[in-house]
Amino acid sequence: MAYYNRAPAVAARIYGDKSAFEQCAFLGFQDTLWDAQGRHYFNSCYIEGAVDFIWGSGQSFYEDCRINVTAGLLPSWISAGYITAQGRQSPADPSGFVFSRGFVFGSGQAYLGRAYGPYSRVIFVGTSMGEVVIPQGWDAWQYTGHEGNFMYAEVKCEGPGADMSKRISWESKNLDPSVLQRFSRSSFIDQDDWLAYET
């Protein structure tokens, strides 16, 4: 299918607090999963897209999810896609996306994320990353000059796309264990024990 037949289309928009999704599939091309607001848990889900296909201001934990990048379908004048566009607005905003384990794979090349807000926050932990991840990793987008406010981090990831040697200089590196603990599932989204899932 030609690119001109493709347009942004939301497959799911999630506003509810304490929402959980297990073994669900979210398929789209651009703006696939609008993780809008509230605490959310995604377990063993499949998420597909090319541009900003996990986006919004949710406070969300993605565990053992498969992320299929379809940036290979983009026209030649677009050099890369974007997996996330996280929209945290202030230091007090609790939102952010945490990806624990899982796989990033697909066609073409894509950034792990670009800033959809001045305090954008995305963390990948123990994730297997294929060659689809662009070496720079992250993009400031419309917030160039605010890079010190972002929290973009990769911890114990593996695979050819996890090579950190060419990442942008302002990525959060070597997170202190006490900081990383704040982004565990129990600390980040499960403060009032609303999930029945076992770790």
C-alpha contacts under 8 A as a table, 3 or more apart, distances in Angstrom:
res1	aa1	res2	aa2	distance
1	M	5	N	6.78
2	A	5	N	5.67
2	A	6	R	7.34
3	Y	6	R	5.29
3	Y	73	L	7.08
3	Y	74	L	6.47
3	Y	75	P	6.40
4	Y	7	A	7.51
6	R	29	F	7.24
7	A	29	F	7.31
7	A	30	Q	6.82
8	P	29	F	6.66
8	P	30	Q	4.58
8	P	31	D	5.76
8	P	32	T	7.70
9	A	28	G	6.80
9	A	29	F	7.32
9	A	30	Q	6.32
9	A	31	D	6.09
9	A	32	T	6.36
10	V	13	R	6.83
10	V	28	G	7.22
10	V	30	Q	7.62
10	V	31	D	5.49
10	V	32	T	4.77
10	V	33	L	6.19
10	V	34	W	6.61
11	A	26	F	6.24
11	A	27	L	6.51
11	A	28	G	6.36
11	A	31	D	7.89
11	A	32	T	5.10
11	A	33	L	5.95
11	A	34	W	7.83
12	A	26	F	7.25
12	A	32	T	6.84
12	A	33	L	5.25
12	A	34	W	6.01
13	R	33	L	6.37
13	R	34	W	4.62
13	R	35	D	6.19
13	R	36	A	6.51
14	I	34	W	6.28
14	I	35	D	5.30
14	I	36	A	5.52
14	I	37	Q	6.82
14	I	38	G	8.00
15	Y	35	D	7.25
15	Y	36	A	5.42
15	Y	37	Q	4.95
15	Y	38	G	6.00
15	Y	58	G	7.95
16	G	19	S	6.02
16	G	37	Q	7.04
16	G	38	G	5.75
16	G	39	R	7.62
17	D	37	Q	7.33
17	D	38	G	4.18
17	D	39	R	4.97
17	D	40	H	6.74
18	K	38	G	6.86
18	K	39	R	5.14
18	K	40	H	5.65
18	K	41	Y	7.72
18	K	194	W	7.05
19	S	38	G	7.94
19	S	39	R	6.60
19	S	40	H	4.84
19	S	41	Y	6.42
20	A	40	H	5.63
20	A	41	Y	4.61
20	A	42	F	5.90
20	A	43	N	7.90
21	F	24	C	6.25
21	F	40	H	7.98
21	F	41	Y	6.22
21	F	42	F	4.84
21	F	43	N	6.21
21	F	45	C	7.44
22	E	42	F	5.93
22	E	43	N	4.69
22	E	44	S	5.90
22	E	45	C	6.10
23	Q	43	N	6.34
23	Q	44	S	4.92
23	Q	45	C	4.57
23	Q	46	Y	7.27
24	C	44	S	7.42
24	C	45	C	4.83
24	C	46	Y	6.35
25	A	45	C	5.71
25	A	46	Y	4.59
25	A	47	I	5.90
26	F	32	T	6.73
26	F	33	L	6.69
26	F	45	C	7.86
26	F	46	Y	6.18
26	F	47	I	4.80
26	F	48	E	6.29
27	L	32	T	6.32
27	L	46	Y	7.98
27	L	47	I	6.04
27	L	48	E	4.92
27	L	49	G	6.65
28	G	31	D	7.29
28	G	32	T	4.73
28	G	48	E	5.91
28	G	49	G	5.14
28	G	53	F	7.45
29	F	32	T	6.23
29	F	48	E	7.07
29	F	49	G	4.16
29	F	50	A	5.23
29	F	51	V	6.63
29	F	53	F	6.91
29	F	70	T	7.37
30	Q	49	G	5.90
30	Q	50	A	5.83
30	Q	51	V	4.66
30	Q	52	D	5.92
30	Q	53	F	5.26
31	D	34	W	6.45
31	D	49	G	7.71
31	D	51	V	6.63
31	D	52	D	5.33
31	D	53	F	4.30
31	D	54	I	6.55
31	D	55	W	6.67
32	T	47	I	7.91
32	T	48	E	7.27
32	T	49	G	6.34
32	T	52	D	7.64
32	T	53	F	4.54
32	T	54	I	6.38
33	L	47	I	7.78
33	L	53	F	5.76
33	L	54	I	4.94
33	L	55	W	6.40
34	W	53	F	7.73
34	W	54	I	6.26
34	W	55	W	5.25
34	W	56	G	5.61
35	D	54	I	6.74
35	D	55	W	5.67
35	D	56	G	4.90
35	D	57	S	6.34
35	D	58	G	5.07
35	D	60	S	7.86
36	A	55	W	7.34
36	A	56	G	4.54
36	A	57	S	5.00
36	A	58	G	5.03
37	Q	56	G	7.11
37	Q	57	S	5.17
37	Q	58	G	3.92
37	Q	59	Q	6.70
37	Q	95	S	7.71
38	G	57	S	7.98
38	G	58	G	5.25
38	G	59	Q	5.78
38	G	60	S	7.81
38	G	95	S	7.94
39	R	58	G	6.28
39	R	59	Q	4.74
39	R	60	S	5.53
39	R	189	I	5.79
40	H	58	G	7.11
40	H	59	Q	6.33
40	H	60	S	4.60
40	H	61	F	6.39
40	H	189	I	7.20
41	Y	60	S	5.81
41	Y	61	F	5.04
41	Y	62	Y	6.11
41	Y	63	E	7.74
41	Y	189	I	7.77
42	F	45	C	6.28
42	F	60	S	7.70
42	F	61	F	6.25
42	F	62	Y	4.71
42	F	63	E	6.06
42	F	65	C	7.37
43	N	62	Y	6.13
43	N	63	E	4.88
43	N	64	D	5.97
43	N	65	C	6.22
44	S	63	E	6.35
44	S	64	D	4.86
44	S	65	C	4.56
44	S	66	R	7.12
44	S	102	G	7.93
45	C	64	D	7.34
45	C	65	C	4.74
45	C	66	R	6.25
46	Y	65	C	5.90
46	Y	66	R	4.82
46	Y	67	I	6.03
46	Y	68	N	7.46
47	I	65	C	7.57
47	I	66	R	6.33
47	I	67	I	4.98
47	I	68	N	6.17
48	E	53	F	7.17
48	E	67	I	5.95
48	E	68	N	4.69
48	E	69	V	5.98
48	E	70	T	7.00
49	G	52	D	7.78
49	G	53	F	5.26
49	G	68	N	6.63
49	G	69	V	5.43
49	G	70	T	5.42
49	G	71	A	7.40
49	G	83	I	7.57
50	A	53	F	6.33
50	A	69	V	5.46
50	A	70	T	4.78
50	A	71	A	4.52
50	A	73	L	7.80
50	A	74	L	7.55
50	A	81	G	5.18
50	A	82	Y	6.36
50	A	83	I	6.86
50	A	110	A	7.59
51	V	71	A	7.37
51	V	81	G	4.84
51	V	82	Y	4.70
51	V	83	I	6.29
51	V	84	T	7.99
52	D	55	W	5.84
52	D	81	G	7.45
52	D	82	Y	5.02
52	D	83	I	5.32
52	D	84	T	5.09
52	D	85	A	5.28
52	D	113	G	7.64
53	F	82	Y	7.19
53	F	83	I	5.63
53	F	84	T	6.16
53	F	85	A	7.68
54	I	83	I	6.12
54	I	84	T	4.75
54	I	85	A	6.43
54	I	86	Q	7.82
55	W	84	T	5.46
55	W	85	A	4.53
55	W	86	Q	5.29
55	W	87	G	7.38
55	W	116	Y	7.94
56	G	85	A	6.57
56	G	86	Q	5.26
56	G	87	G	5.34
56	G	116	Y	7.62
57	S	86	Q	5.89
57	S	87	G	4.75
57	S	88	R	5.72
57	S	95	S	5.70
57	S	96	G	6.71
58	G	95	S	5.34
58	G	96	G	6.23
58	G	97	F	7.19
59	Q	94	P	6.53
59	Q	95	S	4.05
59	Q	96	G	4.88
59	Q	97	F	6.14
59	Q	188	F	7.73
59	Q	189	I	6.96
60	S	95	S	7.39
60	S	96	G	6.30
60	S	97	F	5.03
60	S	98	V	6.29
60	S	189	I	6.89
61	F	97	F	6.09
61	F	98	V	4.86
61	F	99	F	6.08
61	F	100	S	7.41
61	F	185	R	6.46
61	F	188	F	7.77
61	F	189	I	7.14
62	Y	65	C	6.21
62	Y	97	F	7.47
62	Y	98	V	6.00
62	Y	99	F	4.66
62	Y	100	S	6.03
63	E	99	F	6.01
63	E	100	S	4.79
63	E	101	R	6.15
63	E	102	G	6.51
64	D	99	F	7.96
64	D	100	S	6.34
64	D	101	R	5.15
64	D	102	G	3.93
64	D	103	F	7.39
65	C	99	F	7.89
65	C	101	R	7.43
65	C	102	G	4.66
65	C	103	F	6.50
66	R	102	G	5.60
66	R	103	F	4.87
66	R	104	V	6.24
66	R	105	F	7.85
67	I	102	G	7.80
67	I	103	F	6.02
67	I	104	V	4.81
67	I	105	F	6.35
68	N	104	V	6.18
68	N	105	F	5.22
68	N	106	G	5.03
69	V	72	G	7.98
69	V	81	G	7.90
69	V	83	I	7.22
69	V	104	V	7.34
69	V	105	F	6.04
69	V	106	G	4.52
69	V	107	S	6.05
69	V	108	G	7.61
69	V	109	Q	7.88
69	V	110	A	7.21
69	V	132	V	7.32
70	T	73	L	5.93
70	T	74	L	7.88
70	T	106	G	5.83
70	T	107	S	5.34
70	T	108	G	6.78
71	A	74	L	5.34
71	A	80	A	6.43
71	A	81	G	5.24
71	A	106	G	7.75
71	A	107	S	5.82
71	A	108	G	4.78
71	A	109	Q	6.00
71	A	110	A	6.56
72	G	106	G	7.99
72	G	107	S	4.69
72	G	108	G	3.85
72	G	109	Q	7.10
73	L	107	S	7.90
73	L	108	G	7.56
74	L	78	I	6.34
74	L	80	A	7.83
74	L	81	G	7.80
75	P	78	I	5.76
76	S	79	S	6.59
78	I	81	G	7.78
79	S	109	Q	7.66
80	A	108	G	7.10
80	A	109	Q	5.12
80	A	110	A	4.91
80	A	111	Y	7.00
80	A	134	I	7.78
81	G	108	G	7.98
81	G	109	Q	6.28
81	G	110	A	4.18
81	G	111	Y	6.22
82	Y	85	A	7.36
82	Y	110	A	5.02
82	Y	111	Y	4.78
82	Y	112	L	6.13
82	Y	113	G	5.44
82	Y	114	R	6.74
83	I	110	A	6.55
83	I	111	Y	6.24
83	I	112	L	5.23
83	I	113	G	5.41
84	T	112	L	6.20
84	T	113	G	4.28
84	T	114	R	6.37
85	A	113	G	5.61
85	A	114	R	5.15
85	A	115	A	5.64
85	A	116	Y	5.03
85	A	120	S	7.99
86	Q	96	G	6.65
86	Q	97	F	7.21
86	Q	113	G	7.60
86	Q	114	R	7.26
86	Q	115	A	6.01
86	Q	116	Y	5.12
86	Q	117	G	6.58
86	Q	120	S	5.38
86	Q	121	R	6.43
86	Q	122	V	7.09
87	G	95	S	7.93
87	G	96	G	7.86
87	G	115	A	6.76
87	G	116	Y	4.38
87	G	117	G	4.04
87	G	118	P	7.43
87	G	119	Y	7.32
87	G	120	S	5.47
87	G	121	R	7.87
88	R	93	D	6.12
88	R	94	P	7.72
88	R	95	S	5.79
88	R	96	G	6.66
88	R	116	Y	7.43
88	R	117	G	5.09
88	R	118	P	6.67
88	R	119	Y	5.05
88	R	120	S	4.73
88	R	121	R	6.65
89	Q	93	D	6.22
89	Q	117	G	5.31
89	Q	118	P	5.68
89	Q	119	Y	5.49
89	Q	120	S	7.24
90	S	93	D	5.17
90	S	118	P	7.10
90	S	119	Y	5.73
91	P	94	P	7.95
91	P	119	Y	6.71
95	S	121	R	7.48
96	G	120	S	7.09
96	G	121	R	4.84
96	G	122	V	5.74
97	F	121	R	6.50
97	F	122	V	4.80
97	F	123	I	6.41
98	V	122	V	5.86
98	V	123	I	4.83
98	V	124	F	5.99
98	V	125	V	7.60
98	V	183	F	7.01
99	F	102	G	7.45
99	F	122	V	7.93
99	F	123	I	6.16
99	F	124	F	4.71
99	F	125	V	6.04
99	F	127	T	7.33
100	S	124	F	6.15
100	S	125	V	4.86
100	S	126	G	6.03
100	S	127	T	6.31
101	R	124	F	7.74
101	R	125	V	6.01
101	R	126	G	4.61
101	R	127	T	4.17
101	R	128	S	6.92
102	G	126	G	7.68
102	G	127	T	5.24
102	G	128	S	6.31
103	F	127	T	5.84
103	F	128	S	4.80
103	F	129	M	5.97
103	F	130	G	7.82
104	V	127	T	7.46
104	V	128	S	6.25
104	V	129	M	4.78
104	V	130	G	5.93
104	V	132	V	7.71
104	V	133	V	7.91
105	F	129	M	6.43
105	F	130	G	4.99
105	F	131	E	7.32
105	F	132	V	6.01
106	G	130	G	7.58
106	G	132	V	6.04
107	S	132	V	6.07
108	G	132	V	5.86
109	Q	131	E	7.61
109	Q	132	V	4.49
109	Q	133	V	5.67
109	Q	134	I	5.50
110	A	132	V	6.04
110	A	133	V	5.20
110	A	134	I	5.41
111	Y	114	R	7.23
111	Y	133	V	5.86
111	Y	134	I	5.41
111	Y	136	Q	7.37
111	Y	137	G	5.05
111	Y	138	W	5.41
111	Y	139	D	7.04
112	L	133	V	6.61
112	L	134	I	7.78
112	L	137	G	5.44
112	L	138	W	5.70
113	G	122	V	7.65
113	G	137	G	7.30
113	G	138	W	5.24
113	G	139	D	6.40
114	R	138	W	5.82
114	R	139	D	4.52
114	R	140	A	5.58
114	R	141	W	5.86
115	A	118	P	6.84
115	A	119	Y	7.77
115	A	120	S	5.39
115	A	139	D	6.67
115	A	140	A	5.26
115	A	141	W	5.83
115	A	142	Q	7.25
115	A	143	Y	6.71
115	A	150	F	7.87
116	Y	120	S	6.49
116	Y	141	W	7.69
116	Y	142	Q	7.79
117	G	120	S	5.20
117	G	143	Y	7.47
118	P	143	Y	6.08
118	P	146	H	6.39
118	P	149	N	6.74
118	P	150	F	7.05
119	Y	146	H	7.92
119	Y	149	N	5.10
119	Y	150	F	4.81
119	Y	151	M	7.30
120	S	149	N	7.54
120	S	150	F	5.02
120	S	151	M	6.39
120	S	152	Y	7.75
121	R	150	F	5.82
121	R	151	M	4.57
121	R	152	Y	5.73
122	V	151	M	6.31
122	V	152	Y	5.05
122	V	153	A	6.64
123	I	151	M	7.52
123	I	152	Y	5.71
123	I	153	A	4.76
123	I	154	E	5.85
123	I	155	V	7.78
124	F	127	T	6.21
124	F	153	A	6.29
124	F	154	E	4.77
124	F	155	V	6.25
124	F	157	C	7.29
125	V	154	E	5.88
125	V	155	V	4.69
125	V	156	K	5.99
125	V	157	C	6.03
126	G	155	V	6.19
126	G	156	K	4.84
126	G	157	C	4.36
126	G	158	E	6.98
127	T	156	K	7.42
127	T	157	C	4.70
127	T	158	E	6.33
128	S	157	C	5.85
128	S	158	E	4.90
128	S	159	G	5.43
128	S	161	G	7.95
128	S	162	A	7.48
129	M	132	V	7.64
129	M	133	V	6.88
129	M	157	C	7.19
129	M	158	E	6.12
129	M	159	G	5.01
129	M	160	P	6.37
129	M	161	G	4.67
129	M	162	A	5.64
130	G	133	V	6.44
130	G	159	G	5.79
130	G	160	P	5.47
130	G	161	G	4.76
130	G	162	A	7.65
131	E	134	I	7.49
131	E	159	G	7.80
131	E	160	P	5.35
131	E	161	G	4.64
132	V	161	G	6.55
133	V	137	G	6.65
133	V	161	G	4.94
133	V	162	A	7.68
134	I	137	G	5.52
134	I	161	G	7.20
135	P	161	G	7.17
135	P	163	D	7.28
135	P	164	M	7.48
135	P	165	S	7.90
135	P	166	K	5.46
135	P	167	R	5.89
136	Q	139	D	7.95
136	Q	166	K	5.53
136	Q	167	R	4.12
136	Q	168	I	5.27
137	G	167	R	5.52
137	G	168	I	6.81
138	W	152	Y	7.68
138	W	167	R	7.56
138	W	168	I	6.81
138	W	171	E	7.80
140	A	143	Y	5.29
140	A	144	T	5.27
140	A	146	H	7.80
140	A	147	E	6.57
141	W	144	T	6.40
143	Y	146	H	5.47
143	Y	147	E	7.16
144	T	147	E	6.40
145	G	148	G	7.81
146	H	149	N	5.64
146	H	150	F	7.30
147	E	150	F	5.45
147	E	170	W	6.44
148	G	170	W	6.87
151	M	171	E	7.12
151	M	172	S	5.94
152	Y	171	E	5.41
152	Y	172	S	5.53
153	A	171	E	6.09
153	A	172	S	5.01
153	A	173	K	6.18
153	A	175	L	7.83
154	E	157	C	6.38
154	E	172	S	7.94
154	E	173	K	7.34
155	V	174	N	7.66
155	V	175	L	7.83
157	C	162	A	5.84
158	E	161	G	7.45
158	E	162	A	5.27
158	E	163	D	7.81
159	G	162	A	5.45
159	G	163	D	7.49
160	P	163	D	5.97
163	D	166	K	7.45
164	M	167	R	5.29
167	R	171	E	7.30
168	I	171	E	6.04
172	S	175	L	6.92
175	L	179	V	6.32
175	L	180	L	6.20
176	D	179	V	5.23
176	D	180	L	6.27
177	P	180	L	4.95
177	P	181	Q	6.07
178	S	181	Q	5.13
178	S	182	R	6.85
179	V	182	R	5.45
179	V	183	F	7.34
180	L	183	F	5.41
180	L	184	S	6.92
181	Q	184	S	5.24
181	Q	187	S	7.00
182	R	187	S	5.30
182	R	188	F	5.96
183	F	187	S	6.05
183	F	188	F	4.93
184	S	187	S	5.35
184	S	188	F	5.77
185	R	188	F	5.32
185	R	189	I	5.81
185	R	190	D	6.27
186	S	189	I	6.17
186	S	190	D	4.61
186	S	191	Q	6.24
186	S	193	D	7.90
187	S	190	D	5.98
187	S	191	Q	5.83
188	F	191	Q	7.02
190	D	193	D	5.16
190	D	194	W	6.23
190	D	195	L	6.69
191	Q	194	W	7.84
193	D	196	A	7.62
